[in-house]
Amino acid sequence: MKINRTNPTIPEPDVTPMIDIVFQLIAFFMVISNFEQVQADERVKLPRDALAKPPEVKPEHELVINIGYVRDKDGNILDKTPYIFEPGAEFRVPDYNARLQQEKRLYRAQGVDPKDVTVVIRADADVPTGLVQELIRMAQQAEFQKFALKAVQKTE
């Protein structure tokens, strides 16, 4: 009896499911990273500082305020008046007091004391310091007491 000998073949794994999983993970992380920057406004050019560092603990309740200038696509300031940017709205700093009072009422309706809310101010590098101080004063009148200023860390 004659036995036919065949050369053993090495099975090749199907990598198609692995590629699918990798692309799903990439899409998942892209979506998650976008949610982290929802309250950031790209019109605000943050100042750069060597001492800037990210917070060690994210506040439980935060109110993010973006203040900056209307700019063209090249980054040039079109209007010298600084505005507070919200989705679909722009406010001048003196006109923002009513909005802060509304935020206070909203937090109270949720059972959160405004004193426990951290007001995060993302101010453009070109916004005068006096306007930022005025915004802080208005927030204090609305009973907010915790404040944080955002900046970009300067790298050498």
SVG drawing of the C-alpha trace seen along z (x, -y; Angstrom):
<svg xmlns="http://www.w3.org/2000/svg" viewBox="-35 -97 48 99">
<polyline fill="none" stroke="black" stroke-width="0.4" points="0.0,0.0 1.3,-3.3 0.8,-6.4 0.9,-9.7 3.0,-12.1 2.0,-15.8 3.9,-18.7 2.4,-20.2 0.9,-23.6 1.0,-26.3 -2.5,-27.7 -2.8,-31.5 -5.0,-33.3 -7.8,-35.5 -6.9,-39.0 -10.1,-40.7 -11.9,-40.6 -8.8,-42.1 -8.7,-44.9 -12.4,-45.6 -11.8,-45.7 -8.9,-48.1 -11.0,-50.5 -13.8,-50.4 -11.4,-51.2 -10.0,-54.2 -13.5,-55.5 -14.4,-55.0 -11.4,-57.0 -12.0,-59.7 -15.6,-60.1 -14.5,-60.1 -11.8,-62.7 -14.2,-65.0 -16.6,-65.0 -13.9,-66.2 -13.5,-69.4 -17.2,-70.2 -17.1,-73.4 -14.0,-74.7 -14.4,-77.3 -11.8,-77.4 -12.2,-81.2 -10.5,-81.6 -6.7,-81.7 -5.5,-80.8 -2.4,-82.5 0.8,-80.5 2.5,-80.2 5.3,-78.0 3.4,-77.5 0.2,-76.4 -0.7,-72.8 -3.9,-70.7 -5.9,-70.3 -5.2,-67.3 -8.8,-66.6 -11.7,-67.6 -14.3,-69.6 -17.6,-67.9 -19.6,-70.9 -18.1,-73.5 -19.3,-76.4 -17.1,-77.1 -17.0,-80.6 -15.2,-81.3 -14.2,-85.0 -12.5,-86.1 -12.7,-88.0 -14.4,-87.4 -11.5,-86.4 -11.1,-85.6 -9.8,-82.3 -6.2,-83.6 -6.7,-84.5 -6.9,-88.2 -9.3,-90.1 -12.3,-91.4 -14.0,-93.2 -12.1,-94.8 -14.9,-94.1 -14.4,-90.9 -17.4,-88.5 -18.4,-85.6 -19.1,-82.7 -21.8,-80.1 -23.2,-77.7 -25.3,-79.8 -24.9,-83.0 -22.4,-85.8 -22.6,-88.2 -20.7,-91.3 -19.2,-91.1 -21.5,-93.7 -24.6,-91.9 -23.6,-88.6 -24.8,-89.3 -28.3,-88.1 -26.9,-84.8 -24.9,-84.2 -28.0,-84.8 -29.8,-82.2 -27.0,-79.7 -27.3,-80.2 -31.0,-79.5 -30.4,-76.4 -27.8,-75.0 -30.1,-75.6 -32.9,-73.8 -30.6,-70.8 -29.9,-71.0 -26.3,-72.3 -25.2,-75.3 -23.5,-77.9 -20.6,-78.1 -19.7,-74.5 -19.5,-75.2 -16.1,-76.0 -16.3,-78.8 -13.7,-78.0 -12.7,-81.1 -11.1,-80.4 -10.0,-84.0 -8.2,-84.9 -4.6,-86.0 -5.5,-89.4 -8.5,-90.1 -7.7,-92.9 -7.2,-91.7 -9.8,-94.2 -12.5,-92.5 -11.7,-89.1 -11.7,-90.7 -15.1,-92.3 -16.4,-88.8 -15.2,-87.3 -16.8,-90.2 -20.2,-89.5 -19.9,-85.8 -19.2,-86.6 -22.4,-88.7 -24.2,-85.6 -22.8,-83.7 -20.1,-81.7 -17.0,-81.5 -14.6,-79.0 -12.7,-80.1 -10.1,-78.6 -8.3,-80.3 -7.3,-78.2 -3.9,-78.7 -1.8,-76.6 1.5,-75.3 4.5,-76.9 7.0,-74.3 10.6,-75.2"/>
</svg>
